[in-house]
């Protein structure tokens, strides 16, 4: 159950960051070299990005992986 909650949080955070980055999903998918559907699946929680794709996506949308993954630094 904990993994499901984490997956939902990641999807929710991705949706938020993508919505607020100033780029369209089409632009983001083009820069990443993936389909529009792939980005939509990340945002809906149907699939999760690999670490490499998460890093690329964060760079493209200007978001921190820490924020997407909700990693808290003490």
C-alpha positions, 0 to 999 in steps of 0.5 A, a space after each residue: 500500500 505504501 508504494 501505491 501512495 508514493 506512486 500517487 504522490 509522484 504522479 500528483 507532483 509531476 502534474 503540478 510541476 508540468 502544469 506550472 512549467 510554462 511548457 506544453 506536454 507536447 513540447 516536453 515529450 518532444 524534448 524528451 524524445 518520448 510520446 505525449 502518451 508517455 508523459 500522460 501516463 506518468 501524470 496519471 500514475 499508469 506508469 512511472 519514469 525511469 530514474 534517467 527519464 525522471 532526471 531528464 524530465 526534471 531538467 526540462 520542466 525546471 523542477 527538483 527531483 527532491 520535490 517530485 519524490 518528496 525527499 525531505 532533507 534534515 
